[in-house]
Amino acid sequence: MSPYIELGGIMKAALVFLMSLVLVGRATADELVNSKLAVKAAVVLRVKLLALGLADKYAWYDVEILKVLKNDSAEKFGKKVKIAAYSWKPGIPEGESTVYLEQYNESKKGLWKLVGGEAATGVSHVQKPVAAQPDGGANGAAPHRSP
């Protein structure tokens, strides 16, 4: 048997493996986006809430950007961003979520708000933070202690 045939089989297997990784990565990102909400958004981010800032008409949320899922703007996003939402409506929840953004003000670039100004039209795929066990155990079980 020719070594070229064996090498060709290995290359084909490696290519199939790499393509499956790409498809799995894409499916994972697609699973975090609501396509109906994304259509109305200039920017879609996967974020983690850090803090709720000042609030008047708008509440300002400090978030850590975990992943940029869509960016039809000229904005270059760093690790953090402030996002506005109406203060009398639900905004960005605790934990991780996907947020759908529109410009806060057309004349001032770099300011963002939830599409529609609230969670119902600007947030999806919420993953609440895991609460720490008060006794330090995992899954409600007490930690093992030696006598």
C-alpha positions in Angstrom: 0.0 0.0 0.0 1.3 3.4 -0.9 2.2 5.8 1.9 0.4 8.6 -0.1 -2.9 6.7 0.2 -2.5 6.5 4.0 -1.5 10.1 4.2 -4.5 11.1 2.1 -6.8 9.2 4.5 -5.3 10.9 7.5 -5.6 14.3 5.9 -9.3 13.6 5.0 -10.0 12.5 8.6 -8.3 15.7 10.0 -10.2 17.9 7.6 -13.6 16.3 8.6 -12.6 16.7 12.3 -11.7 20.4 11.9 -14.9 21.2 9.9 -17.0 19.5 12.6 -15.3 21.8 15.2 -16.1 24.9 13.1 -19.8 23.8 12.8 -20.1 23.0 16.5 -18.7 26.4 17.3 -21.1 28.1 14.9 -24.1 26.2 16.2 -23.2 27.2 19.8 -23.1 30.9 18.8 -26.3 30.6 16.9 -28.0 28.9 19.9 -27.3 32.1 21.9 -29.1 34.4 19.4 -32.8 35.0 18.9 -33.0 35.7 15.2 -36.2 37.7 15.5 -34.6 40.1 18.0 -31.3 40.2 16.1 -32.9 41.5 12.9 -33.8 44.8 14.7 -30.4 45.2 16.4 -27.2 46.9 15.1 -25.2 45.0 17.7 -25.7 41.7 19.5 -23.4 40.8 22.4 -23.1 38.0 24.9 -22.6 39.8 28.2 -22.2 39.3 32.0 -23.8 41.9 34.2 -21.2 43.6 36.5 -23.2 46.4 38.1 -26.2 48.7 37.7 -25.1 52.3 37.5 -27.0 55.6 37.7 -30.7 55.6 36.9 -33.1 58.4 35.9 -35.2 58.0 32.8 -32.6 55.4 31.8 -30.7 52.9 34.0 -27.1 52.3 32.9 -25.8 48.8 33.2 -22.1 48.0 33.3 -21.4 44.7 31.5 -18.5 42.6 30.6 -18.5 41.6 26.9 -18.0 37.8 26.6 -18.5 37.7 22.8 -19.6 39.9 19.9 -22.2 37.9 18.0 -23.2 40.6 15.5 -21.8 44.0 14.8 -23.2 46.1 11.9 -21.8 49.3 13.4 -18.4 50.8 13.1 -17.9 50.4 16.9 -14.9 48.5 18.1 -15.9 46.9 21.4 -13.4 46.3 24.2 -14.0 44.1 27.3 -16.7 46.3 28.9 -19.6 48.6 27.8 -22.4 50.6 29.4 -25.9 49.8 28.2 -29.0 51.9 28.8 -32.6 50.6 29.4 -35.7 52.3 30.7 -35.5 52.5 34.5 -39.1 51.6 35.0 -38.9 48.4 32.8 -36.8 45.2 33.3 -33.3 45.6 31.9 -30.2 43.4 31.9 -30.6 40.6 34.4 -27.9 39.1 36.7 -25.7 36.5 35.1 -25.0 36.0 31.4 -27.3 37.0 28.7 -27.5 38.0 25.0 -28.3 41.6 24.5 -29.6 43.3 21.3 -28.5 46.9 21.0 -29.4 50.1 19.1 -27.7 53.4 19.2 -28.7 55.4 22.3 -28.2 58.7 20.4 -27.6 59.1 16.7 -25.4 62.2 17.2 -23.2 60.6 19.9 -21.5 57.5 18.7 -20.5 54.8 21.3 -23.7 55.0 23.4 -25.9 51.9 23.3 -29.3 50.9 24.7 -31.4 47.8 24.6 -33.6 47.5 21.5 -37.0 48.9 22.5 -35.4 50.1 25.8 -36.3 47.0 27.8 -35.5 43.3 28.4 -38.6 42.0 26.5 -37.2 43.4 23.2 -33.5 43.5 24.0 -32.5 40.5 26.1 -32.6 36.7 25.5 -30.8 33.5 26.5 -30.4 34.4 30.2 -28.2 32.2 32.3 -28.5 33.1 36.0 -25.4 32.9 38.1 -25.0 29.7 40.2 -25.7 30.4 43.8 -22.9 29.5 46.2 -23.9 26.7 48.7 -24.1 28.2 52.2 -22.3 25.2 53.7 -19.6 25.1 51.1 -20.8 21.8 49.7 -21.6 20.9 46.1 -25.2 20.1 45.1 -26.4 20.6 48.6 -24.1 18.0 50.1 -22.1 18.9 53.1 -18.3 18.9 52.6 -16.5 15.8 53.9 -14.7 16.4 57.2 -12.4 14.1 59.0 -13.0 13.4 62.7 
